[in-house]
């Protein structure tokens, strides 16, 4: 066993943290709803399954988000797992509000959840709880419906966010 000094007193510079966090790849989801007749959405690379009973997932949203205060007003939210060909969709969901859904094929549920038609898996959710956590808010979402292709029908891989860029799984 090697014993070494771990740098515990170093400055936790945000750029260094971002680079260190970026060493862990994550999937990317679109979170969207219809609010007051308009489609509202954002991309999140912090999607995590949380619980089977009750069925819960989570996302983390920056407290500085201009979109979340509107989106959280929706009765239901759609969460779509983005495929490896959705890099441009992800960038668009981070762009100007009025153009986020231009040219996208989406389905809106009667409750207002907006789902990308070609998402790898799609979830109909409601906000279960929000937990403030530093400069982000962890949002627990309760699932009310799920749709995904059978494993042998899957023709795409998930979009992967790694080291501040988009990629795909090797396969």
Secondary structure in CASP SS format (residue, H / E / C, confidence):
PFRMAT SS
TARGET T0000
AUTHOR 0000-0000-0000
METHOD secondary structure of the structure
MODEL  1
X C 1.00
X C 1.00
X C 1.00
X C 1.00
X C 1.00
X C 1.00
X C 1.00
X C 1.00
X C 1.00
X C 1.00
X C 1.00
X C 1.00
X C 1.00
X H 1.00
X H 1.00
X H 1.00
X H 1.00
X H 1.00
X H 1.00
X H 1.00
X H 1.00
X C 1.00
X C 1.00
X C 1.00
X C 1.00
X E 1.00
X E 1.00
X C 1.00
X E 1.00
X E 1.00
X E 1.00
X E 1.00
X E 1.00
X E 1.00
X E 1.00
X C 1.00
X C 1.00
X E 1.00
X E 1.00
X E 1.00
X E 1.00
X E 1.00
X E 1.00
X E 1.00
X C 1.00
X C 1.00
X C 1.00
X E 1.00
X E 1.00
X E 1.00
X E 1.00
X E 1.00
X C 1.00
X C 1.00
X E 1.00
X E 1.00
X E 1.00
X E 1.00
X E 1.00
X E 1.00
X E 1.00
X E 1.00
X C 1.00
X C 1.00
X C 1.00
X C 1.00
X C 1.00
X H 1.00
X H 1.00
X H 1.00
X H 1.00
X C 1.00
X C 1.00
X C 1.00
X C 1.00
X C 1.00
X E 1.00
X E 1.00
X E 1.00
X E 1.00
X E 1.00
X C 1.00
X E 1.00
X C 1.00
X C 1.00
X C 1.00
X H 1.00
X H 1.00
X H 1.00
X H 1.00
X H 1.00
X H 1.00
X H 1.00
X C 1.00
X C 1.00
X C 1.00
X H 1.00
X H 1.00
X H 1.00
X C 1.00
X C 1.00
X C 1.00
X C 1.00
X C 1.00
X C 1.00
X E 1.00
X E 1.00
X E 1.00
X C 1.00
X C 1.00
X C 1.00
X C 1.00
X E 1.00
X E 1.00
X E 1.00
X E 1.00
X C 1.00
X C 1.00
X C 1.00
X C 1.00
X E 1.00
X E 1.00
X E 1.00
X E 1.00
X E 1.00
X E 1.00
X E 1.00
X E 1.00
X E 1.00
X E 1.00
X E 1.00
X E 1.00
X E 1.00
X C 1.00
X C 1.00
X E 1.00
X E 1.00
X E 1.00
X E 1.00
X E 1.00
X E 1.00
X E 1.00
X E 1.00
X E 1.00
X E 1.00
X E 1.00
X E 1.00
X E 1.00
X C 1.00
X C 1.00
X H 1.00
X H 1.00
X H 1.00
X C 1.00
X C 1.00
X C 1.00
X C 1.00
X E 1.00
X E 1.00
X E 1.00
X E 1.00
X E 1.00
X C 1.00
X C 1.00
X E 1.00
X E 1.00
X E 1.00
X E 1.00
X C 1.00
X C 1.00
X C 1.00
END
